[in-house]
Amino acid sequence: MNVSGKNVLVTGGSGMIGRELVKLLVSKNAKVYVASIDKNVSIDNTTHCFLDLRDRDNCINIVKNKDIVFHLAGIKGSPKMCKEKPASFSVPMMQFNLNMMEAAMKANVEWYLYTSSIGVYYPENILKEHRVWETFPSENDKFAGWAKRMGELQAEAYSIELGKKNISIVRPANVYGNYDNFDPNTAMVIPSLIAKCNKNLKIDVWGDGSQIRDFIHARDVARAMLFVVENEITEPINVGSNTMTTLKEVVDIIVNNFFIKREVNWDITKPMGDLIRVLDSSKLVNYGFKHNVSLKEGIIETINWYTNNELMSTTRYNPFTEK
C-alpha cells in the first residue's frame, strides 16, 4: 500500500499520535485530511475539519473520496476516570468506532486502520495477540477494554461478510509524548508525573514502584501504524516497546531531569493496579519494524515540550481528548 498521492483521512489527527502520523503522511506526499474535535487546531499541510464522530452522517460525509482511513479518535484518560465515569468512556468510543468503520466500508476505501488498545487484554504478565478472545479484559479496564474489543469484532465481521481483507488493527501499549493530556487529576502516569514535578518539589506516587508497564513514544506508534498499512498487515498487531519498565524507573528518569531533583513519596496505601502489563511486540518486530525512541530520550523530549507549552497542555483537555 503506497500512501503517496492518496487521499488519507486521520480521525483524531490533532492528538499526540495523530500529529506524529500526519507528519509522516505529509512527508510521504499523501493528501491528508484531519478530523478533530478541537475547533482551534490548525495543522500545516492538511485539510482540517471540526467533526463529532458520534453523528453517523458526519462519518459518512467525511469518508467520501478517501482512499485510506486511519481511525485514531477515542477517549483517553486515567484508570480513575475510567472507574468513575465508565459511560463517558465506553459509549462515545463505541459510537466513534461503529460509525467510522461502517461509513468507510460502505465507501469502499482501499484501506482502514483501527486503533485498539492494551486495555483489551486480561492482566497476564506478557500479553500476546492470540490470547485476547480466550479471556476477558482486566476489571481495571473493563468498559474501555470491551468497547475496543467490539471494534475489533466489527472488523472481523466485515471481513467475513464482505470477503475483503483491508483492515489493520493495532493495539498500542502505554503511549506518551508531546500534546498528551497533562492534567495531574486525569492524565496517564508519565504526563501526570511530569505535570506534578513541574509544580512541586515533592510528589506522591501510588504504590511502591514495582509495577511493570510497557511505555512507547507516540512517534514510534505512528510509525508502526503507517508500517502495518504500507505492508497490508491484517492480523491484530501489538505496538509496544518490547521492554519491561518498572514505575520506579520511570519516576527516576522524570525526577532526575528537572533542574532541581524532586522528592518522591511512595504511597503504598493506594491501589497499584495490575502488577505486570506488558505487550509481546515480537510479531511487529518480526515483520521488520524497528523502534526509534528510547524511554529516556522520549521522556526528556516530553518534559521539554511540556515545560515550553504548559498553558496549552492544561487548557486543551476535554473528555474526548484524542490519541
C-alpha positions as CSV (number, residue, x, y, z in Angstrom):
1,M,0.0,0.0,0.0
2,N,1.6,3.2,-1.2
3,V,0.2,6.3,0.5
4,S,1.9,8.8,-1.9
5,G,-0.8,10.8,-3.7
6,K,-3.6,9.1,-1.8
7,N,-6.4,11.0,-0.1
8,V,-5.8,10.0,3.6
9,L,-8.2,10.7,6.5
10,V,-6.9,10.7,10.0
11,T,-9.5,10.9,12.7
12,G,-8.2,12.3,16.0
13,G,-5.4,13.8,14.0
14,S,-4.7,16.7,16.4
15,G,-3.9,14.3,19.2
16,M,-0.5,13.2,20.3
17,I,-0.2,10.1,18.0
18,G,-2.3,11.8,15.3
19,R,0.1,14.7,14.9
20,E,3.1,12.4,14.5
21,L,1.2,10.3,12.0
22,V,0.2,13.3,10.0
23,K,3.8,14.4,9.8
24,L,4.8,11.0,8.4
25,L,2.0,11.0,5.9
26,V,2.8,14.5,4.6
27,S,6.4,13.5,4.3
28,K,5.3,10.7,2.0
29,N,3.3,13.1,-0.2
30,A,-0.2,11.9,0.9
31,K,-3.1,14.4,0.7
32,V,-4.0,14.5,4.4
33,Y,-7.4,15.3,5.9
34,V,-7.7,15.7,9.6
35,A,-11.0,15.2,11.5
36,S,-10.8,16.6,15.1
37,I,-13.0,17.7,17.9
38,D,-10.7,20.7,18.5
39,K,-12.1,23.8,16.7
40,N,-8.9,25.8,17.3
41,V,-6.3,23.5,15.9
42,S,-4.6,24.2,12.6
43,I,-2.1,21.6,11.2
44,D,0.2,22.5,8.4
45,N,-0.1,20.9,5.0
46,T,-3.5,19.3,5.9
47,T,-7.2,20.0,5.4
48,H,-8.7,20.2,8.9
49,C,-12.3,20.0,10.0
50,F,-14.1,20.0,13.3
51,L,-16.2,16.9,13.5
52,D,-18.3,15.0,16.0
53,L,-17.9,11.3,15.1
54,R,-20.9,10.3,17.2
55,D,-23.0,11.6,14.4
56,R,-23.3,8.9,11.7
57,D,-23.9,11.4,8.9
58,N,-20.7,13.2,9.7
59,C,-18.8,10.0,9.3
60,I,-20.5,9.2,6.0
61,N,-19.6,12.6,4.6
62,I,-16.0,12.7,5.8
63,V,-15.0,9.4,4.2
64,K,-16.3,10.3,0.7
65,N,-13.5,10.2,-1.8
66,K,-11.0,9.0,0.7
67,D,-8.6,6.2,-0.2
68,I,-7.2,5.4,3.3
69,V,-8.6,6.0,6.8
70,F,-6.6,6.0,10.0
71,H,-9.1,5.9,12.8
72,L,-7.3,7.2,15.9
73,A,-10.2,9.1,17.6
74,G,-11.1,7.8,21.0
75,I,-11.4,8.6,24.7
76,K,-8.2,8.9,26.7
77,G,-7.9,9.2,30.5
78,S,-6.7,7.7,33.7
79,P,-7.9,4.4,35.3
80,K,-9.5,6.7,38.0
81,M,-11.6,8.4,35.3
82,C,-12.5,5.1,33.7
83,K,-13.7,3.8,37.0
84,E,-15.7,6.8,37.9
85,K,-17.1,7.7,34.5
86,P,-17.4,4.4,32.6
87,A,-20.2,5.6,30.4
88,S,-18.2,8.7,29.3
89,F,-15.5,6.3,28.2
90,S,-17.3,3.4,26.6
91,V,-20.4,4.8,24.9
92,P,-18.8,7.5,22.8
93,M,-15.9,5.2,21.9
94,M,-18.3,2.5,20.6
95,Q,-20.2,5.3,18.6
96,F,-16.9,6.5,17.0
97,N,-15.8,3.0,16.1
98,L,-19.1,1.8,14.7
99,N,-19.9,4.9,12.7
100,M,-16.4,5.3,11.2
101,M,-15.8,1.7,10.1
102,E,-19.4,1.3,8.8
103,A,-19.0,4.5,6.7
104,A,-15.6,3.5,5.4
105,M,-16.7,0.0,4.4
106,K,-19.7,1.4,2.6
107,A,-17.5,4.0,0.8
108,N,-15.2,1.1,-0.3
109,V,-12.0,2.7,1.0
110,E,-8.8,0.9,-0.1
111,W,-7.5,0.5,3.5
112,Y,-8.7,1.2,7.1
113,L,-6.7,1.2,10.3
114,Y,-8.5,0.6,13.5
115,T,-6.7,1.7,16.8
116,S,-7.4,-0.8,19.5
117,S,-5.7,-0.8,22.9
118,I,-3.7,-2.7,25.5
119,G,-6.9,-2.5,27.5
120,V,-8.5,-5.4,25.5
121,Y,-6.3,-7.8,27.4
122,Y,-6.7,-9.9,30.5
123,P,-3.9,-8.9,33.0
124,E,-1.3,-11.6,32.3
125,N,2.4,-11.0,32.6
126,I,3.0,-10.9,28.8
127,L,0.2,-10.1,26.5
128,K,0.1,-12.0,23.3
129,E,-2.2,-11.1,20.3
130,H,-3.9,-14.5,20.0
131,R,-4.9,-14.6,23.7
132,V,-7.5,-11.8,23.6
133,W,-10.5,-13.9,22.9
134,E,-9.6,-16.6,25.3
135,T,-10.0,-14.3,28.3
136,F,-11.8,-11.1,29.5
137,P,-10.4,-7.6,29.9
138,S,-9.0,-6.6,33.3
139,E,-11.5,-5.3,35.8
140,N,-9.4,-2.1,35.8
141,D,-10.1,-1.6,32.0
142,K,-13.4,-3.4,31.7
143,F,-15.5,-0.7,30.0
144,A,-12.9,0.8,27.7
145,G,-11.5,-2.7,27.0
146,W,-14.8,-4.1,25.9
147,A,-15.5,-1.0,23.8
148,K,-12.2,-1.6,21.9
149,R,-12.9,-5.3,21.6
150,M,-16.2,-4.6,19.9
151,G,-14.4,-2.5,17.3
152,E,-12.1,-5.5,16.6
153,L,-15.1,-7.8,16.3
154,Q,-16.7,-5.4,13.9
155,A,-13.7,-5.5,11.7
156,E,-13.8,-9.3,11.7
157,A,-17.5,-9.3,10.8
158,Y,-16.9,-7.1,7.7
159,S,-14.0,-9.4,6.7
160,I,-16.3,-12.4,6.8
161,E,-19.4,-10.8,5.2
162,L,-17.7,-8.7,2.5
163,G,-14.8,-11.1,1.8
164,K,-12.3,-8.2,1.9
165,K,-9.0,-8.1,3.8
166,N,-8.4,-4.3,4.0
167,I,-8.4,-3.5,7.8
168,S,-5.4,-3.3,10.0
169,I,-5.7,-3.5,13.8
170,V,-3.1,-2.1,16.2
171,R,-3.0,-2.4,19.9
172,P,-0.8,0.2,21.4
173,A,0.8,-0.1,24.9
174,N,1.0,2.9,27.3
175,V,1.6,5.8,24.9
176,Y,3.2,9.1,25.9
177,G,4.6,12.2,24.1
178,N,4.0,15.8,23.1
179,Y,0.4,17.0,23.1
180,D,-0.6,14.5,25.7
181,N,-3.2,15.2,28.4
182,F,-1.1,16.6,31.3
183,D,-3.8,17.3,33.8
184,P,-2.5,15.6,37.0
185,N,-6.0,14.6,38.0
186,T,-6.9,12.8,34.8
187,A,-3.7,12.0,32.9
188,M,-1.9,8.7,32.5
189,V,1.2,8.1,34.5
190,I,4.1,9.7,32.6
191,P,2.3,13.1,31.7
192,S,0.8,13.2,35.2
193,L,4.2,12.8,36.9
194,I,5.7,15.4,34.6
195,A,3.0,17.9,35.4
196,K,3.3,17.2,39.1
197,C,7.1,17.6,39.1
198,N,6.8,20.9,37.2
199,K,4.8,22.4,40.1
200,N,6.0,20.6,43.2
201,L,9.3,19.8,44.9
202,K,7.7,16.7,46.5
203,I,5.3,14.4,44.7
204,D,3.1,11.5,45.8
205,V,3.1,8.3,43.7
206,W,0.7,5.4,44.2
207,G,2.2,2.0,45.0
208,D,5.8,1.0,45.7
209,G,7.2,1.5,42.2
210,S,7.4,-2.2,41.4
211,Q,4.5,-2.1,38.9
212,I,5.8,-3.1,35.5
213,R,4.5,-1.4,32.3
214,D,5.2,-1.1,28.6
215,F,5.7,2.6,27.6
216,I,6.1,3.6,23.9
217,H,6.5,7.1,22.4
218,A,3.8,8.5,20.2
219,R,6.2,8.8,17.3
220,D,7.0,5.1,17.3
221,V,3.3,4.3,17.5
222,A,2.6,6.5,14.5
223,R,5.5,4.8,12.6
224,A,4.1,1.4,13.4
225,M,0.6,2.4,12.2
226,L,2.0,3.5,8.9
227,F,4.2,0.4,8.7
228,V,1.2,-2.0,9.1
229,V,-0.8,-0.2,6.5
230,E,2.1,0.0,4.0
231,N,2.7,-3.7,4.5
232,E,-1.0,-4.5,4.4
233,I,-0.9,-6.4,7.6
234,T,-4.4,-7.6,8.6
235,E,-3.8,-9.6,11.7
236,P,-4.0,-7.7,15.0
237,I,-0.6,-6.3,16.0
238,N,0.7,-5.3,19.4
239,V,2.5,-2.0,19.3
240,G,4.7,-1.8,22.4
241,S,8.4,-1.1,23.2
242,N,9.4,-4.7,23.7
243,T,10.8,-3.5,27.1
244,M,9.6,-4.2,30.6
245,T,9.9,-1.0,32.7
246,T,9.1,-0.5,36.4
247,L,7.2,2.6,37.6
248,K,10.3,3.4,39.7
249,E,12.5,3.5,36.6
250,V,10.0,6.0,35.0
251,V,9.9,8.1,38.1
252,D,13.7,8.2,38.4
253,I,14.0,9.4,34.8
254,I,11.5,12.1,35.3
255,V,12.6,13.5,38.7
256,N,16.3,13.4,37.6
257,N,15.6,15.5,34.5
258,F,14.2,18.6,36.3
259,F,16.7,21.3,37.2
260,I,16.1,20.6,40.9
261,K,15.6,16.9,41.8
262,R,12.2,16.2,43.3
263,E,11.4,14.2,46.4
264,V,9.2,11.1,45.9
265,N,6.7,9.8,48.4
266,W,5.6,6.2,47.6
267,D,2.1,5.8,48.9
268,I,1.7,2.1,49.4
269,T,-1.8,2.6,50.9
270,K,-3.1,3.4,47.4
271,P,-4.1,0.9,44.7
272,M,-1.3,-0.2,42.3
273,G,-3.4,-1.6,39.5
274,D,-2.2,-4.7,37.7
275,L,1.3,-5.7,38.8
276,I,2.6,-6.5,35.3
277,R,1.1,-5.3,32.0
278,V,3.5,-5.7,29.0
279,L,2.8,-6.3,25.4
280,D,4.6,-9.0,23.4
281,S,5.5,-7.0,20.3
282,S,7.7,-9.6,18.7
283,K,5.3,-10.1,15.9
284,L,5.7,-6.4,14.8
285,V,9.5,-6.7,15.1
286,N,9.4,-10.0,13.1
287,Y,7.6,-8.1,10.3
288,G,10.6,-5.8,10.1
289,F,9.7,-2.8,12.3
290,K,12.4,-1.1,14.3
291,H,11.8,1.3,17.3
292,N,13.5,4.7,17.2
293,V,12.8,6.3,20.5
294,S,14.2,5.1,23.8
295,L,12.3,5.7,27.0
296,K,14.8,8.1,28.5
297,E,15.1,10.1,25.2
298,G,11.3,10.2,24.8
299,I,10.6,11.3,28.4
300,I,13.2,14.1,28.2
301,E,11.7,15.3,25.0
302,T,8.2,15.2,26.5
303,I,9.4,17.2,29.6
304,N,11.0,19.8,27.4
305,W,7.9,20.1,25.3
306,Y,5.6,20.4,28.3
307,T,7.6,23.0,30.1
308,N,7.6,25.1,26.9
309,N,3.8,24.6,26.3
310,E,2.3,24.3,29.8
311,L,-0.6,26.6,29.2
312,M,-1.7,24.8,26.0
313,S,-1.2,21.4,27.7
314,T,-3.5,22.2,30.6
315,T,-6.3,24.0,28.7
316,R,-6.9,21.8,25.7
317,Y,-8.1,18.7,27.6
318,N,-11.7,17.6,27.4
319,P,-13.4,14.2,27.8
320,F,-12.9,13.5,24.1
321,T,-9.1,14.0,24.1
322,E,-7.6,12.5,21.0
323,K,-4.8,9.9,20.8
